Amino acid sequence: MKYSYLNSGVDIKKADELTKIIKNIVKKPQIGDFAGLFEHPLFDDYYFASCTDGIGTKIIPLIEKNEVKTIANDLVAMNLNDLICTGAKPLFFLDYIAANKINTDLLSGFIRELTAILGKYNCILLGGETSELGDLILKNNFDVAGFLVGVVKKENLISKNNVKKGDVIIGLKSSGVHSNGFSLIRKLHSDGIIDDSFLNTLLAPVKIYYDIVTKLNDKKLINACANITGGGIVSNIKRALPTGLDIKLDFNKIPKSDVFEKIVKIVGYSEAFKTFNMNVGFALIVSKDNVDYVLELANDWHPFIFGEVV
């Protein structure tokens, strides 16, 4: 049997089609960007930025292992890594919990972890909603989603409009598969293709890139950036490009990873790069003149050059 994201129940093409339909309905060009921007006349010098996300079916094995800390980390990470693609700093967060039955010990533990992680980034948990949906959510399960709002000075906005031909693409290593592709991963596990030990490795928390992106943007060193999530490297970096530009990537420049080499052996090269981040957790697009300085400042984040804008 050939394993793929599609035959595991996830159709990326359909999701892309829906995004195009939504963009046409809403008629806002930023639909499909990593975070939306909002202007208000009372705050002439600022944009508000917002995004929303969950952690997908990764939550199922995490619940089974009672890993509420990782659930909380990943919920913040999936939102904050999108928000910082605009250069925004977080203000407040709201959560939505849909449970089969409310388990007060489990969910209060999740909220404590969520509050602690948000506090590291000067962000508050402003509120949320918890629903019991016994007819929708499976027994002993719950799902979470987050909604994040931040603010960025207009002069500090990271925008695809700053990208130009010849810009260099720098990758920052991931901590693993992050929170994408778990419908496929869970299928591989249930069919005995991967064992419990490897599944545990794949459940590593998502890396949060806020500190380094903020540091670089405060020094005006980033033209654009991309959070590498669902759909893999190419499609996500292209979301950070203006019309008329493209990317030329050299995947051989990406640092080797035992995790991703094993995934390639199982599902094949094409499927792996279409579904997973393949050790590129985040991508920076910077001017040639700034490359050396960016690499120096981001040294602790294991940066590597692996492409250019054409």
TORKOL-4160 file (C-alpha; in steps of 0.2 Angstrom, whole numbers, padded with zeros to 4 digits, m for minus):
310
<pt num="1" X="0000" Y="0000" Z="0000"/>
<pt num="2" X="0006" Y="0017" Z="m0004"/>
<pt num="3" X="0004" Y="0029" Z="0010"/>
<pt num="4" X="m0001" Y="0047" Z="0007"/>
<pt num="5" X="m0009" Y="0062" Z="0016"/>
<pt num="6" X="m0023" Y="0060" Z="0004"/>
<pt num="7" X="m0027" Y="0042" Z="0007"/>
<pt num="8" X="m0026" Y="0046" Z="0026"/>
<pt num="9" X="m0041" Y="0057" Z="0024"/>
<pt num="10" X="m0033" Y="0075" Z="0020"/>
<pt num="11" X="m0035" Y="0083" Z="0003"/>
<pt num="12" X="m0023" Y="0098" Z="0002"/>
<pt num="13" X="m0030" Y="0102" Z="m0015"/>
<pt num="14" X="m0048" Y="0104" Z="m0008"/>
<pt num="15" X="m0041" Y="0115" Z="0006"/>
<pt num="16" X="m0032" Y="0126" Z="m0007"/>
<pt num="17" X="m0048" Y="0127" Z="m0018"/>
<pt num="18" X="m0058" Y="0133" Z="m0003"/>
<pt num="19" X="m0046" Y="0146" Z="0001"/>
<pt num="20" X="m0048" Y="0153" Z="m0016"/>
<pt num="21" X="m0066" Y="0153" Z="m0015"/>
<pt num="22" X="m0066" Y="0162" Z="0002"/>
<pt num="23" X="m0054" Y="0175" Z="m0005"/>
<pt num="24" X="m0067" Y="0178" Z="m0019"/>
<pt num="25" X="m0081" Y="0179" Z="m0007"/>
<pt num="26" X="m0073" Y="0190" Z="0006"/>
<pt num="27" X="m0063" Y="0200" Z="m0008"/>
<pt num="28" X="m0048" Y="0203" Z="0004"/>
<pt num="29" X="m0031" Y="0201" Z="m0005"/>
<pt num="30" X="m0024" Y="0195" Z="0012"/>
<pt num="31" X="m0035" Y="0180" Z="0013"/>
<pt num="32" X="m0022" Y="0165" Z="0013"/>
<pt num="33" X="m0008" Y="0175" Z="0021"/>
<pt num="34" X="m0001" Y="0169" Z="0038"/>
<pt num="35" X="m0011" Y="0182" Z="0048"/>
<pt num="36" X="m0024" Y="0196" Z="0043"/>
<pt num="37" X="m0021" Y="0214" Z="0046"/>
<pt num="38" X="m0033" Y="0227" Z="0052"/>
<pt num="39" X="m0032" Y="0246" Z="0052"/>
<pt num="40" X="m0042" Y="0258" Z="0063"/>
<pt num="41" X="m0042" Y="0277" Z="0062"/>
<pt num="42" X="m0039" Y="0278" Z="0081"/>
<pt num="43" X="m0022" Y="0270" Z="0079"/>
<pt num="44" X="m0015" Y="0278" Z="0064"/>
<pt num="45" X="0003" Y="0271" Z="0066"/>
<pt num="46" X="m0002" Y="0253" Z="0069"/>
<pt num="47" X="m0009" Y="0238" Z="0061"/>
<pt num="48" X="m0018" Y="0225" Z="0072"/>
<pt num="49" X="m0014" Y="0207" Z="0066"/>
<pt num="50" X="m0024" Y="0191" Z="0070"/>
<pt num="51" X="m0024" Y="0173" Z="0066"/>
<pt num="52" X="m0032" Y="0157" Z="0072"/>
<pt num="53" X="m0027" Y="0139" Z="0071"/>
<pt num="54" X="m0027" Y="0122" Z="0080"/>
<pt num="55" X="m0015" Y="0108" Z="0081"/>
<pt num="56" X="m0025" Y="0095" Z="0070"/>
<pt num="57" X="m0026" Y="0077" Z="0074"/>
<pt num="58" X="m0009" Y="0077" Z="0084"/>
<pt num="59" X="m0020" Y="0081" Z="0099"/>
<pt num="60" X="m0027" Y="0063" Z="0098"/>
<pt num="61" X="m0011" Y="0054" Z="0103"/>
<pt num="62" X="m0006" Y="0068" Z="0115"/>
<pt num="63" X="m0022" Y="0066" Z="0124"/>
<pt num="64" X="m0019" Y="0047" Z="0125"/>
<pt num="65" X="m0002" Y="0051" Z="0134"/>
<pt num="66" X="m0009" Y="0065" Z="0144"/>
<pt num="67" X="0003" Y="0077" Z="0137"/>
<pt num="68" X="m0007" Y="0093" Z="0140"/>
<pt num="69" X="0009" Y="0104" Z="0141"/>
<pt num="70" X="0013" Y="0099" Z="0123"/>
<pt num="71" X="m0005" Y="0103" Z="0118"/>
<pt num="72" X="m0004" Y="0120" Z="0125"/>
<pt num="73" X="0013" Y="0124" Z="0118"/>
<pt num="74" X="0008" Y="0118" Z="0101"/>
<pt num="75" X="m0008" Y="0128" Z="0101"/>
<pt num="76" X="0002" Y="0144" Z="0105"/>
<pt num="77" X="0016" Y="0139" Z="0093"/>
<pt num="78" X="0004" Y="0137" Z="0078"/>
<pt num="79" X="m0004" Y="0154" Z="0081"/>
<pt num="80" X="0012" Y="0164" Z="0086"/>
<pt num="81" X="0023" Y="0157" Z="0072"/>
<pt num="82" X="0009" Y="0163" Z="0060"/>
<pt num="83" X="0007" Y="0180" Z="0068"/>
<pt num="84" X="0026" Y="0184" Z="0068"/>
<pt num="85" X="0026" Y="0183" Z="0049"/>
<pt num="86" X="0019" Y="0201" Z="0050"/>
<pt num="87" X="0031" Y="0207" Z="0063"/>
<pt num="88" X="0017" Y="0209" Z="0076"/>
<pt num="89" X="0019" Y="0206" Z="0094"/>
<pt num="90" X="0005" Y="0197" Z="0103"/>
<pt num="91" X="m0008" Y="0206" Z="0114"/>
<pt num="92" X="m0021" Y="0193" Z="0119"/>
<pt num="93" X="m0027" Y="0175" Z="0115"/>
<pt num="94" X="m0043" Y="0166" Z="0116"/>
<pt num="95" X="m0046" Y="0148" Z="0116"/>
<pt num="96" X="m0060" Y="0136" Z="0111"/>
<pt num="97" X="m0062" Y="0119" Z="0118"/>
<pt num="98" X="m0074" Y="0106" Z="0112"/>
<pt num="99" X="m0075" Y="0091" Z="0123"/>
<pt num="100" X="m0085" Y="0075" Z="0123"/>
<pt num="101" X="m0087" Y="0077" Z="0142"/>
<pt num="102" X="m0079" Y="0090" Z="0152"/>
<pt num="103" X="m0064" Y="0083" Z="0162"/>
<pt num="104" X="m0061" Y="0097" Z="0175"/>
<pt num="105" X="m0044" Y="0090" Z="0180"/>
<pt num="106" X="m0038" Y="0088" Z="0162"/>
<pt num="107" X="m0044" Y="0104" Z="0155"/>
<pt num="108" X="m0039" Y="0115" Z="0170"/>
<pt num="109" X="m0021" Y="0107" Z="0168"/>
<pt num="110" X="m0022" Y="0112" Z="0150"/>
<pt num="111" X="m0027" Y="0130" Z="0154"/>
<pt num="112" X="m0013" Y="0132" Z="0167"/>
<pt num="113" X="0000" Y="0127" Z="0154"/>
<pt num="114" X="m0008" Y="0138" Z="0141"/>
<pt num="115" X="m0007" Y="0153" Z="0152"/>
<pt num="116" X="0011" Y="0149" Z="0157"/>
<pt num="117" X="0017" Y="0148" Z="0139"/>
<pt num="118" X="0008" Y="0164" Z="0134"/>
<pt num="119" X="0015" Y="0173" Z="0148"/>
<pt num="120" X="0033" Y="0170" Z="0141"/>
<pt num="121" X="0028" Y="0181" Z="0126"/>
<pt num="122" X="0019" Y="0194" Z="0136"/>
<pt num="123" X="0002" Y="0188" Z="0130"/>
<pt num="124" X="m0013" Y="0186" Z="0141"/>
<pt num="125" X="m0027" Y="0173" Z="0140"/>
<pt num="126" X="m0042" Y="0185" Z="0138"/>
<pt num="127" X="m0056" Y="0172" Z="0138"/>
<pt num="128" X="m0063" Y="0158" Z="0128"/>
<pt num="129" X="m0077" Y="0145" Z="0126"/>
<pt num="130" X="m0079" Y="0127" Z="0132"/>
<pt num="131" X="m0092" Y="0116" Z="0124"/>
<pt num="132" X="m0098" Y="0099" Z="0128"/>
<pt num="133" X="m0102" Y="0091" Z="0111"/>
<pt num="134" X="m0105" Y="0072" Z="0115"/>
<pt num="135" X="m0113" Y="0069" Z="0098"/>
<pt num="136" X="m0098" Y="0077" Z="0088"/>
<pt num="137" X="m0082" Y="0073" Z="0099"/>
<pt num="138" X="m0077" Y="0055" Z="0102"/>
<pt num="139" X="m0077" Y="0049" Z="0120"/>
<pt num="140" X="m0062" Y="0054" Z="0131"/>
<pt num="141" X="m0057" Y="0066" Z="0117"/>
<pt num="142" X="m0057" Y="0085" Z="0115"/>
<pt num="143" X="m0051" Y="0098" Z="0102"/>
<pt num="144" X="m0044" Y="0115" Z="0104"/>
<pt num="145" X="m0042" Y="0130" Z="0094"/>
<pt num="146" X="m0034" Y="0147" Z="0097"/>
<pt num="147" X="m0037" Y="0165" Z="0091"/>
<pt num="148" X="m0022" Y="0177" Z="0093"/>
<pt num="149" X="m0022" Y="0196" Z="0091"/>
<pt num="150" X="m0006" Y="0206" Z="0090"/>
<pt num="151" X="0000" Y="0224" Z="0085"/>
<pt num="152" X="0014" Y="0230" Z="0074"/>
<pt num="153" X="0019" Y="0248" Z="0070"/>
<pt num="154" X="0017" Y="0251" Z="0051"/>
<pt num="155" X="0035" Y="0255" Z="0049"/>
<pt num="156" X="0039" Y="0238" Z="0056"/>
<pt num="157" X="0027" Y="0228" Z="0046"/>
<pt num="158" X="0035" Y="0212" Z="0037"/>
<pt num="159" X="0027" Y="0212" Z="0020"/>
<pt num="160" X="0028" Y="0202" Z="0004"/>
<pt num="161" X="0029" Y="0219" Z="m0005"/>
<pt num="162" X="0047" Y="0221" Z="0002"/>
<pt num="163" X="0053" Y="0205" Z="m0007"/>
<pt num="164" X="0063" Y="0207" Z="m0023"/>
<pt num="165" X="0073" Y="0197" Z="m0035"/>
<pt num="166" X="0089" Y="0191" Z="m0028"/>
<pt num="167" X="0084" Y="0190" Z="m0010"/>
<pt num="168" X="0091" Y="0175" Z="m0001"/>
<pt num="169" X="0080" Y="0162" Z="0008"/>
<pt num="170" X="0087" Y="0156" Z="0025"/>
<pt num="171" X="0079" Y="0141" Z="0034"/>
<pt num="172" X="0078" Y="0139" Z="0053"/>
<pt num="173" X="0078" Y="0121" Z="0059"/>
<pt num="174" X="0062" Y="0113" Z="0065"/>
<pt num="175" X="0060" Y="0102" Z="0081"/>
<pt num="176" X="0053" Y="0088" Z="0070"/>
<pt num="177" X="0036" Y="0087" Z="0061"/>
<pt num="178" X="0029" Y="0100" Z="0072"/>
<pt num="179" X="0010" Y="0099" Z="0071"/>
<pt num="180" X="0006" Y="0094" Z="0053"/>
<pt num="181" X="0004" Y="0078" Z="0044"/>
<pt num="182" X="m0003" Y="0068" Z="0059"/>
<pt num="183" X="m0017" Y="0060" Z="0050"/>
<pt num="184" X="m0004" Y="0051" Z="0039"/>
<pt num="185" X="0007" Y="0048" Z="0054"/>
<pt num="186" X="m0007" Y="0040" Z="0064"/>
<pt num="187" X="m0012" Y="0029" Z="0049"/>
<pt num="188" X="0006" Y="0023" Z="0048"/>
<pt num="189" X="0006" Y="0020" Z="0067"/>
<pt num="190" X="m0011" Y="0011" Z="0067"/>
<pt num="191" X="m0005" Y="0000" Z="0053"/>
<pt num="192" X="0011" Y="m0005" Z="0062"/>
<pt num="193" X="0023" Y="0004" Z="0049"/>
<pt num="194" X="0030" Y="0015" Z="0063"/>
<pt num="195" X="0032" Y="0010" Z="0081"/>
<pt num="196" X="0027" Y="0018" Z="0098"/>
<pt num="197" X="0045" Y="0024" Z="0100"/>
<pt num="198" X="0045" Y="0033" Z="0083"/>
<pt num="199" X="0028" Y="0040" Z="0086"/>
<pt num="200" X="0034" Y="0048" Z="0103"/>
<pt num="201" X="0048" Y="0056" Z="0094"/>
<pt num="202" X="0036" Y="0064" Z="0081"/>
<pt num="203" X="0026" Y="0071" Z="0096"/>
<pt num="204" X="0040" Y="0083" Z="0100"/>
<pt num="205" X="0033" Y="0101" Z="0104"/>
<pt num="206" X="0032" Y="0113" Z="0090"/>
<pt num="207" X="0047" Y="0126" Z="0090"/>
<pt num="208" X="0042" Y="0144" Z="0093"/>
<pt num="209" X="0052" Y="0156" Z="0083"/>
<pt num="210" X="0045" Y="0173" Z="0090"/>
<pt num="211" X="0062" Y="0178" Z="0099"/>
<pt num="212" X="0073" Y="0177" Z="0084"/>
<pt num="213" X="0060" Y="0184" Z="0072"/>
<pt num="214" X="0057" Y="0199" Z="0083"/>
<pt num="215" X="0075" Y="0202" Z="0086"/>
<pt num="216" X="0079" Y="0202" Z="0067"/>
<pt num="217" X="0064" Y="0213" Z="0063"/>
<pt num="218" X="0068" Y="0226" Z="0076"/>
<pt num="219" X="0085" Y="0228" Z="0066"/>
<pt num="220" X="0075" Y="0229" Z="0050"/>
<pt num="221" X="0084" Y="0213" Z="0043"/>
<pt num="222" X="0069" Y="0203" Z="0036"/>
<pt num="223" X="0060" Y="0207" Z="0020"/>
<pt num="224" X="0047" Y="0193" Z="0022"/>
<pt num="225" X="0045" Y="0176" Z="0031"/>
<pt num="226" X="0035" Y="0160" Z="0031"/>
<pt num="227" X="0029" Y="0148" Z="0044"/>
<pt num="228" X="0032" Y="0130" Z="0036"/>
<pt num="229" X="0016" Y="0121" Z="0041"/>
<pt num="230" X="0003" Y="0111" Z="0031"/>
<pt num="231" X="0007" Y="0109" Z="0012"/>
<pt num="232" X="0026" Y="0109" Z="0015"/>
<pt num="233" X="0041" Y="0120" Z="0011"/>
<pt num="234" X="0037" Y="0127" Z="m0007"/>
<pt num="235" X="0019" Y="0131" Z="m0005"/>
<pt num="236" X="0021" Y="0141" Z="0012"/>
<pt num="237" X="0036" Y="0151" Z="0006"/>
<pt num="238" X="0026" Y="0156" Z="m0010"/>
<pt num="239" X="0013" Y="0163" Z="0002"/>
<pt num="240" X="0027" Y="0176" Z="0006"/>
<pt num="241" X="0030" Y="0182" Z="m0012"/>
<pt num="242" X="0022" Y="0196" Z="m0022"/>
<pt num="243" X="0015" Y="0192" Z="m0039"/>
<pt num="244" X="0028" Y="0190" Z="m0052"/>
<pt num="245" X="0041" Y="0182" Z="m0041"/>
<pt num="246" X="0046" Y="0164" Z="m0038"/>
<pt num="247" X="0058" Y="0154" Z="m0028"/>
<pt num="248" X="0073" Y="0143" Z="m0032"/>
<pt num="249" X="0077" Y="0130" Z="m0019"/>
<pt num="250" X="0091" Y="0118" Z="m0016"/>
<pt num="251" X="0084" Y="0104" Z="m0004"/>
<pt num="252" X="0102" Y="0097" Z="m0003"/>
<pt num="253" X="0106" Y="0112" Z="0008"/>
<pt num="254" X="0094" Y="0107" Z="0021"/>
<pt num="255" X="0102" Y="0099" Z="0036"/>
<pt num="256" X="0100" Y="0080" Z="0037"/>
<pt num="257" X="0088" Y="0073" Z="0050"/>
<pt num="258" X="0085" Y="0055" Z="0055"/>
<pt num="259" X="0067" Y="0058" Z="0058"/>
<pt num="260" X="0064" Y="0065" Z="0040"/>
<pt num="261" X="0075" Y="0052" Z="0032"/>
<pt num="262" X="0065" Y="0039" Z="0039"/>
<pt num="263" X="0049" Y="0047" Z="0034"/>
<pt num="264" X="0055" Y="0048" Z="0016"/>
<pt num="265" X="0059" Y="0029" Z="0016"/>
<pt num="266" X="0041" Y="0026" Z="0021"/>
<pt num="267" X="0031" Y="0038" Z="0010"/>
<pt num="268" X="0043" Y="0043" Z="m0003"/>
<pt num="269" X="0052" Y="0059" Z="m0007"/>
<pt num="270" X="0038" Y="0068" Z="m0016"/>
<pt num="271" X="0025" Y="0064" Z="m0003"/>
<pt num="272" X="0036" Y="0069" Z="0012"/>
<pt num="273" X="0041" Y="0086" Z="0005"/>
<pt num="274" X="0022" Y="0089" Z="0000"/>
<pt num="275" X="0016" Y="0085" Z="0018"/>
<pt num="276" X="0030" Y="0089" Z="0030"/>
<pt num="277" X="0042" Y="0104" Z="0034"/>
<pt num="278" X="0057" Y="0092" Z="0031"/>
<pt num="279" X="0067" Y="0101" Z="0044"/>
<pt num="280" X="0063" Y="0118" Z="0039"/>
<pt num="281" X="0053" Y="0125" Z="0053"/>
<pt num="282" X="0053" Y="0143" Z="0047"/>
<pt num="283" X="0060" Y="0153" Z="0032"/>
<pt num="284" X="0067" Y="0170" Z="0032"/>
<pt num="285" X="0068" Y="0180" Z="0016"/>
<pt num="286" X="0082" Y="0193" Z="0017"/>
<pt num="287" X="0092" Y="0205" Z="0006"/>
<pt num="288" X="0109" Y="0198" Z="0000"/>
<pt num="289" X="0118" Y="0212" Z="0010"/>
<pt num="290" X="0110" Y="0207" Z="0026"/>
<pt num="291" X="0113" Y="0188" Z="0025"/>
<pt num="292" X="0129" Y="0187" Z="0035"/>
<pt num="293" X="0122" Y="0197" Z="0049"/>
<pt num="294" X="0106" Y="0187" Z="0050"/>
<pt num="295" X="0116" Y="0171" Z="0050"/>
<pt num="296" X="0127" Y="0178" Z="0065"/>
<pt num="297" X="0112" Y="0184" Z="0075"/>
<pt num="298" X="0102" Y="0168" Z="0072"/>
<pt num="299" X="0116" Y="0156" Z="0075"/>
<pt num="300" X="0108" Y="0147" Z="0090"/>
<pt num="301" X="0093" Y="0143" Z="0079"/>
<pt num="302" X="0103" Y="0133" Z="0066"/>
<pt num="303" X="0101" Y="0144" Z="0051"/>
<pt num="304" X="0105" Y="0138" Z="0033"/>
<pt num="305" X="0104" Y="0146" Z="0016"/>
<pt num="306" X="0094" Y="0135" Z="0004"/>
<pt num="307" X="0087" Y="0146" Z="m0009"/>
<pt num="308" X="0084" Y="0163" Z="m0018"/>
<pt num="309" X="0070" Y="0173" Z="m0025"/>
<pt num="310" X="0069" Y="0173" Z="m0044"/>
